[in-house]
Amino acid sequence: MLVPLGTLTILFPAVQRNPMLSGLMVLIVEDDPLIAMLISDEVVEADGLVVGPFATVAEALCHLDGCSVAAAIVDANLADRDVTPLALRLREAMVPFIVYSGTGLPAELQDHASDIPLVMKPGRPVDRLADLIGAPLR
């Protein structure tokens, strides 16, 4: 696509949607605004619907009281505490999710459920989430 800009013309590649998440509602819980934006963009690019992003466990849990989601990508350590209560709630509801962290699983969560999928930053959590839910990869 050509976009004229004054005397310059800039060529932008056409945005190609990847139906990897096919309209699934994906909860994003990340307290770093830049990382939250990048994850959200990846979810949208994969044809998912972003729920959030939320910066705290409390906000995410409150939202889940009135809304269901198909999947989630959550940071391990958030503004109010570690992700353990949220992760256990998602697990109990059988919602597939990925913990996206620079430090690994919090000790409390590891004690309760050491098999939770973990993607270390700067990884590709959307690709791993798609693999987890059985969606076709790009």
C-alpha positions in Angstrom: 0.0 0.0 0.0 1.4 3.4 -1.0 0.8 6.4 1.4 1.7 9.8 0.1 3.4 12.0 2.7 4.1 15.4 1.4 6.7 14.9 -1.3 7.6 11.5 0.0 5.8 8.3 -0.7 6.1 5.6 1.9 5.5 1.9 1.1 3.7 -0.1 3.9 3.3 -3.8 3.5 -0.4 -4.9 3.6 -1.3 -6.1 7.0 -1.9 -9.8 6.8 -4.2 -11.3 9.5 -3.2 -14.6 10.9 -6.3 -16.5 12.0 -4.3 -18.5 14.6 -6.6 -17.5 17.5 -9.8 -17.2 15.4 -11.7 -14.7 17.4 -10.9 -16.2 20.9 -11.1 -13.9 23.9 -7.6 -13.7 25.4 -7.1 -12.2 28.8 -3.9 -10.1 29.1 -2.5 -9.4 32.5 0.8 -7.5 32.5 1.9 -4.5 34.6 4.5 -3.1 32.1 2.5 -1.0 29.7 4.9 -1.5 26.8 4.9 -5.3 27.1 1.1 -5.3 27.6 0.8 -3.3 24.3 3.1 -5.7 22.5 1.3 -8.8 23.7 -2.1 -7.2 22.8 -0.8 -6.4 19.3 0.3 -10.0 18.8 -3.1 -11.3 19.9 -4.9 -9.0 17.5 -2.5 -9.9 14.7 -3.3 -13.6 15.4 -7.1 -12.7 15.1 -7.7 -12.9 18.8 -9.8 -10.5 20.9 -7.9 -8.8 23.7 -9.5 -8.7 27.2 -7.6 -6.1 29.2 -4.8 -5.6 29.6 -5.0 -5.5 33.4 -2.0 -4.5 35.6 -3.0 -6.3 38.8 -4.3 -9.6 40.0 -7.2 -7.9 41.7 -8.4 -6.2 38.5 -8.1 -9.4 36.5 -10.0 -11.5 39.1 -12.7 -8.8 39.3 -13.1 -8.8 35.6 -13.3 -12.6 35.5 -16.3 -12.5 37.9 -18.4 -11.1 35.1 -16.7 -12.4 31.9 -15.4 -15.6 30.6 -12.3 -15.9 28.5 -11.0 -18.6 26.2 -7.3 -18.2 27.1 -4.9 -16.0 29.0 -1.3 -14.6 29.0 -0.3 -13.5 32.4 2.9 -12.0 33.9 4.3 -13.8 37.0 4.8 -10.7 39.1 2.2 -7.9 38.9 1.8 -4.5 40.5 -0.2 -5.9 43.5 1.3 -9.4 44.0 2.4 -12.5 42.3 0.0 -14.2 39.9 -0.8 -17.3 42.0 -4.5 -16.6 42.8 -5.3 -15.7 39.2 -3.4 -18.7 37.9 -5.2 -21.1 40.2 -8.5 -19.5 39.2 -7.8 -19.9 35.5 -6.6 -23.5 36.1 -9.8 -24.3 38.1 -11.9 -22.9 35.3 -9.9 -25.0 32.8 -8.8 -21.9 30.9 -5.6 -22.5 29.0 -3.0 -19.9 29.9 0.7 -19.0 29.7 2.8 -17.4 32.5 5.0 -14.9 30.7 7.9 -13.9 33.0 11.4 -12.7 33.3 12.0 -14.5 36.6 10.1 -17.8 36.3 7.1 -19.1 38.3 6.5 -17.6 41.7 7.4 -20.1 44.5 3.8 -20.2 45.8 2.5 -21.1 42.3 5.2 -23.7 41.8 4.2 -25.3 45.0 0.6 -25.6 43.9 1.1 -26.3 40.2 4.7 -26.7 38.8 3.4 -27.9 35.4 2.0 -24.5 34.4 3.3 -23.4 30.9 6.0 -20.8 31.2 7.5 -18.5 28.5 10.5 -16.6 29.6 10.7 -12.9 28.5 11.5 -12.0 25.7 9.7 -15.0 24.3 6.7 -15.4 22.0 3.8 -16.1 24.3 1.1 -16.0 21.6 2.8 -18.7 19.6 3.1 -20.9 22.7 -0.5 -20.2 23.7 -1.8 -21.2 20.2 0.2 -24.4 20.6 -1.3 -25.0 24.0 -4.9 -24.6 22.7 -4.3 -26.5 19.5 -4.6 -23.6 17.1 -2.7 -23.8 13.8 0.6 -22.0 14.0 1.7 -19.4 11.4 
